[in-house]
């Protein structure tokens, strides 16, 4: 710990805040500087597509606790644009050069854009930042026609929020709803969407877009024509690592880290959150990148400890978990259901739309999913935590 006089955390969201807080909790006495691209102090992102869009919460309600008490230097409103590991300098968009002895990378992920729609248009929306959600909230008035491109978790959450505001919703996606959670969850989400009056078009892409006086006329690949006042693009996310392109760091699928979250090739740099790809010891060394709230919390803590511990840092293993609230019910997942080739219901019933299912790859338990039944899922998670998953290390 004594070798670090100042530690810089790049990323002022959940993972970055947890890392900075952990530095102080571990007794680090030096300077902690937090760099963030948004002007706001760290806030919680899951409510953006739900409570914020619905008008139930605002900036004050989603601000993360602990920022006022944290002894840190905050450099907000200008993103990191370059890193020079040899000189130990982070360059920000306003031209400042911030030096460091130790560095924590936690820049999270950004929206995957769709060139079909002009992202600068007033009636085209992405939901990644607080400003995005507030702008969409103003647009969603009763009777508005909303087209959502993408059937992932954000797309389905926005659909649910929009329907609660009496908005006409159409969802278009190549994959079934919430596909990463498996076929049982997808089927359930499909029923919830259709029961709520959402027009769902799966296996379709946007073939043609024509501006109209109030929005867009969109023709799908199957020939269906949709008139929309506003469009939400929710086609996934990408790790915010482009600013590291000249640093020499391997950023092929996020920042390549070792088992302790140290950036490969650099002893004084660690990473946490959405940008990290690392060999997860709990899953037999399977290299993975996880974009979930709980992972940001856990890795933020672990990365800070690893930086202070140096070569004595412990490997970081975890059981990924996430949740999604839509149409009054909670979908939860643990482990890595995408590895599964079969799902076995262990509680409830798919027909009743509340169930818990274990996910298997062959005879190997790799995860679980639940709709409205959190308690049985805890048992599955504990089995994964205690026993691990004996996979051969593979690239993912």
MONORUR-V368377 format. One record per residue. N is the residue number from 0. OMEGA is omega in radians with two decimals (NA if undefined). NEAR is the number of other C-alpha atoms within 8 Angstrom. Layout:
# MONORUR-V368377
n: [N | N]
omega: [OMEGA | OMEGA]
near: [NEAR | NEAR]
This chain:
# MONORUR-V368377
n: [0 | 1 | 2 | 3 | 4 | 5 | 6 | 7 | 8 | 9 | 10 | 11 | 12 | 13 | 14 | 15 | 16 | 17 | 18 | 19 | 20 | 21 | 22 | 23 | 24 | 25 | 26 | 27 | 28 | 29 | 30 | 31 | 32 | 33 | 34 | 35 | 36 | 37 | 38 | 39 | 40 | 41 | 42 | 43 | 44 | 45 | 46 | 47 | 48 | 49 | 50 | 51 | 52 | 53 | 54 | 55 | 56 | 57 | 58 | 59 | 60 | 61 | 62 | 63 | 64 | 65 | 66 | 67 | 68 | 69 | 70 | 71 | 72 | 73 | 74 | 75 | 76 | 77 | 78 | 79 | 80 | 81 | 82 | 83 | 84 | 85 | 86 | 87 | 88 | 89 | 90 | 91 | 92 | 93 | 94 | 95 | 96 | 97 | 98 | 99 | 100 | 101 | 102 | 103 | 104 | 105 | 106 | 107 | 108 | 109 | 110 | 111 | 112 | 113 | 114 | 115 | 116 | 117 | 118 | 119 | 120 | 121 | 122 | 123 | 124 | 125 | 126 | 127 | 128 | 129 | 130 | 131 | 132 | 133 | 134 | 135 | 136 | 137 | 138 | 139 | 140 | 141 | 142 | 143 | 144 | 145 | 146 | 147 | 148 | 149 | 150 | 151 | 152 | 153 | 154 | 155 | 156 | 157 | 158 | 159 | 160 | 161 | 162 | 163 | 164 | 165 | 166 | 167 | 168 | 169 | 170 | 171 | 172 | 173 | 174 | 175 | 176 | 177 | 178 | 179 | 180 | 181 | 182 | 183 | 184 | 185 | 186 | 187 | 188 | 189 | 190 | 191 | 192 | 193 | 194 | 195 | 196 | 197 | 198 | 199 | 200 | 201 | 202 | 203 | 204 | 205 | 206 | 207 | 208 | 209 | 210 | 211 | 212 | 213 | 214 | 215 | 216 | 217 | 218 | 219 | 220 | 221 | 222 | 223 | 224 | 225 | 226 | 227 | 228 | 229 | 230 | 231 | 232 | 233 | 234 | 235 | 236 | 237 | 238 | 239 | 240 | 241 | 242 | 243 | 244 | 245 | 246 | 247 | 248 | 249 | 250 | 251 | 252 | 253 | 254 | 255 | 256 | 257 | 258 | 259 | 260 | 261 | 262 | 263 | 264 | 265 | 266 | 267 | 268 | 269 | 270 | 271 | 272 | 273 | 274 | 275 | 276 | 277 | 278 | 279 | 280 | 281 | 282 | 283 | 284 | 285 | 286 | 287 | 288 | 289 | 290 | 291 | 292 | 293 | 294 | 295 | 296 | 297 | 298 | 299 | 300 | 301 | 302 | 303 | 304 | 305 | 306 | 307 | 308 | 309 | 310 | 311 | 312 | 313 | 314 | 315 | 316 | 317 | 318 | 319 | 320 | 321 | 322 | 323 | 324 | 325 | 326 | 327 | 328 | 329 | 330 | 331 | 332 | 333 | 334 | 335 | 336 | 337 | 338 | 339 | 340 | 341 | 342 | 343 | 344 | 345 | 346 | 347 | 348 | 349 | 350 | 351 | 352 | 353 | 354 | 355 | 356 | 357 | 358 | 359 | 360 | 361 | 362 | 363 | 364 | 365 | 366 | 367 | 368 | 369 | 370 | 371 | 372 | 373 | 374 | 375 | 376 | 377 | 378 | 379 | 380 | 381 | 382 | 383 | 384 | 385 | 386 | 387 | 388 | 389 | 390 | 391 | 392 | 393 | 394 | 395]
omega: [-3.05 | -3.11 | -3.11 | 3.02 | 3.10 | 3.13 | 3.13 | 3.05 | 3.12 | -3.09 | -3.07 | 3.05 | -2.98 | -3.10 | 3.13 | 3.12 | 3.12 | 3.11 | -3.13 | 3.12 | -3.13 | 3.08 | 3.13 | 3.13 | 3.13 | 3.06 | 3.12 | -3.03 | -3.04 | -3.13 | 3.03 | 3.12 | -3.14 | 3.13 | 3.13 | -3.10 | 3.13 | 3.14 | -3.09 | 2.96 | -3.05 | 3.13 | -3.10 | -3.06 | -3.13 | -3.14 | -3.03 | -3.08 | -3.09 | -3.02 | -3.12 | 3.13 | -3.14 | 3.14 | -3.10 | 3.12 | 3.10 | -3.09 | -3.09 | -3.07 | -3.07 | 3.10 | -3.11 | -3.13 | 3.03 | -3.08 | -3.09 | -3.11 | -3.05 | 3.09 | -3.09 | 3.00 | -3.07 | 3.05 | -3.00 | 3.06 | 3.10 | -3.04 | 2.94 | -3.10 | 3.13 | 3.10 | 3.05 | -3.09 | -3.13 | 3.13 | -3.10 | -3.12 | 2.96 | 3.12 | 3.14 | -3.03 | 3.12 | 3.08 | -3.13 | 3.05 | -3.07 | -3.12 | -3.12 | 2.91 | 3.05 | -3.03 | 3.05 | 3.13 | -3.11 | -3.03 | 2.99 | -3.11 | 3.12 | -3.09 | 2.98 | -3.06 | 3.13 | -3.02 | 3.13 | -3.11 | 3.12 | -3.08 | -3.13 | -3.10 | -3.08 | -3.09 | 3.01 | -3.00 | 2.90 | -3.09 | 3.12 | -3.09 | 3.14 | -3.14 | 3.10 | -3.08 | 3.13 | 3.12 | 3.12 | 3.13 | 3.12 | -3.09 | -3.01 | 3.10 | -3.13 | 3.14 | 3.09 | 3.09 | -3.07 | 3.03 | 3.11 | 3.08 | -3.12 | -3.10 | 3.12 | -3.03 | -3.14 | 3.13 | -3.13 | 3.09 | 3.10 | 3.10 | 3.12 | -3.14 | -3.12 | 3.13 | 3.11 | 3.12 | 3.10 | 3.07 | 3.05 | -3.00 | 2.97 | 3.13 | 3.13 | 3.12 | 3.08 | -3.11 | 3.06 | 3.12 | 3.12 | -3.07 | -3.13 | 3.14 | 3.07 | -3.03 | 3.12 | 3.12 | 3.13 | 3.13 | -3.13 | 3.13 | 3.11 | 3.12 | -3.13 | 3.13 | -3.09 | 3.10 | -3.14 | 3.10 | 3.09 | 3.05 | -2.99 | 3.14 | -3.09 | -3.12 | -3.09 | 3.02 | 3.09 | -3.12 | -3.06 | 3.13 | 3.11 | 3.08 | 3.06 | -3.12 | -3.08 | -3.09 | -3.08 | 2.88 | -3.02 | 3.06 | -3.13 | -3.10 | 3.11 | 3.10 | 3.14 | 3.12 | -3.08 | 3.03 | -3.08 | 3.04 | -3.14 | 3.13 | 2.99 | 3.08 | -3.10 | -3.04 | 3.06 | -3.08 | 3.10 | 3.12 | 3.14 | -3.10 | -3.10 | -3.13 | -3.14 | -3.01 | -3.10 | -3.04 | -3.04 | 3.11 | 3.06 | -3.12 | -3.10 | 3.05 | -2.99 | -3.11 | -3.12 | -3.13 | 3.04 | -3.04 | -3.14 | 3.12 | 3.00 | 3.14 | -3.07 | 3.09 | -3.11 | -3.10 | -3.03 | -3.12 | 3.05 | -3.14 | -3.11 | 3.00 | -2.98 | -3.04 | -2.97 | 2.88 | -3.02 | 3.10 | -3.07 | -3.08 | -3.14 | 3.13 | 3.02 | -3.14 | 3.09 | 3.12 | -3.07 | 3.01 | -2.99 | -3.09 | -3.10 | -3.07 | -3.08 | 3.11 | 3.10 | 3.11 | -3.05 | -3.12 | 3.07 | 3.10 | -3.06 | -3.12 | 3.12 | 3.12 | -3.14 | 3.13 | -3.14 | -3.08 | -3.12 | -3.08 | 3.09 | -3.09 | -3.13 | 3.05 | 3.11 | 3.07 | -3.10 | 2.98 | -3.12 | 3.08 | 3.07 | 3.07 | 3.08 | 3.12 | 3.08 | 3.12 | 3.04 | 3.14 | -3.10 | 2.98 | 3.12 | 3.12 | 3.02 | 3.14 | -3.10 | -3.11 | -3.13 | 3.10 | -2.99 | 2.98 | 3.04 | 3.11 | -3.12 | 3.13 | -3.11 | 3.10 | 3.12 | -3.07 | 3.10 | -3.14 | -3.13 | 3.06 | 2.96 | -3.07 | 2.97 | -3.11 | 3.04 | -3.12 | -3.08 | 2.90 | -2.95 | 3.08 | -3.05 | 3.08 | -3.12 | -3.14 | 3.11 | 3.08 | 3.14 | 2.99 | 3.07 | 3.13 | -3.06 | -3.00 | 3.12 | -3.14 | 3.11 | 3.14 | 3.11 | -3.14 | -3.14 | 3.08 | 3.13 | 3.14 | -3.07 | -3.03 | -3.06 | 3.13 | -2.98 | 3.08 | 2.98 | 3.12 | 3.11 | 3.07 | 3.12 | NA]
near: [6 | 4 | 5 | 9 | 8 | 11 | 14 | 14 | 16 | 14 | 14 | 17 | 13 | 14 | 17 | 18 | 12 | 11 | 16 | 14 | 10 | 12 | 12 | 11 | 7 | 7 | 6 | 8 | 5 | 8 | 9 | 12 | 12 | 16 | 15 | 16 | 11 | 9 | 8 | 7 | 9 | 11 | 11 | 11 | 9 | 7 | 10 | 14 | 13 | 13 | 11 | 14 | 15 | 12 | 8 | 7 | 11 | 8 | 8 | 6 | 6 | 11 | 10 | 9 | 5 | 7 | 9 | 5 | 5 | 9 | 6 | 9 | 8 | 8 | 9 | 14 | 9 | 13 | 11 | 14 | 10 | 12 | 13 | 10 | 7 | 5 | 5 | 10 | 12 | 13 | 12 | 13 | 9 | 5 | 6 | 7 | 8 | 8 | 8 | 11 | 12 | 11 | 12 | 17 | 12 | 17 | 15 | 12 | 11 | 9 | 12 | 9 | 7 | 7 | 6 | 6 | 7 | 7 | 9 | 5 | 6 | 5 | 8 | 13 | 12 | 10 | 15 | 10 | 8 | 10 | 6 | 11 | 14 | 10 | 8 | 11 | 11 | 7 | 8 | 11 | 9 | 7 | 7 | 13 | 12 | 14 | 13 | 14 | 13 | 13 | 18 | 12 | 9 | 10 | 16 | 12 | 13 | 11 | 12 | 12 | 15 | 14 | 13 | 8 | 10 | 10 | 14 | 11 | 14 | 12 | 15 | 15 | 14 | 10 | 8 | 11 | 13 | 13 | 12 | 6 | 12 | 11 | 7 | 9 | 14 | 13 | 9 | 10 | 10 | 11 | 8 | 9 | 13 | 10 | 7 | 8 | 8 | 13 | 9 | 10 | 9 | 9 | 9 | 11 | 9 | 10 | 8 | 7 | 11 | 7 | 7 | 7 | 5 | 6 | 11 | 13 | 12 | 13 | 12 | 13 | 9 | 5 | 6 | 7 | 8 | 8 | 9 | 14 | 12 | 14 | 12 | 13 | 14 | 15 | 13 | 8 | 8 | 8 | 12 | 11 | 11 | 5 | 10 | 12 | 10 | 9 | 9 | 6 | 12 | 8 | 10 | 6 | 8 | 14 | 14 | 14 | 15 | 10 | 12 | 12 | 17 | 16 | 14 | 9 | 5 | 7 | 7 | 10 | 12 | 15 | 17 | 16 | 17 | 16 | 17 | 14 | 13 | 13 | 13 | 14 | 12 | 12 | 11 | 13 | 12 | 15 | 12 | 10 | 11 | 10 | 10 | 11 | 9 | 9 | 13 | 14 | 12 | 8 | 15 | 19 | 12 | 12 | 16 | 14 | 12 | 15 | 14 | 8 | 9 | 9 | 4 | 6 | 10 | 6 | 8 | 11 | 9 | 8 | 10 | 11 | 11 | 10 | 8 | 9 | 10 | 11 | 9 | 5 | 8 | 10 | 13 | 12 | 14 | 15 | 12 | 10 | 16 | 7 | 8 | 13 | 8 | 8 | 11 | 8 | 10 | 9 | 9 | 10 | 10 | 9 | 5 | 7 | 8 | 12 | 15 | 17 | 13 | 13 | 15 | 16 | 11 | 7 | 5 | 8 | 10 | 14 | 16 | 16 | 16 | 15 | 14 | 9 | 12 | 10 | 6 | 10 | 15 | 8 | 8 | 12 | 13 | 8 | 9 | 15 | 10 | 6 | 6 | 10 | 11 | 7 | 8 | 7 | 9 | 7 | 6 | 5]
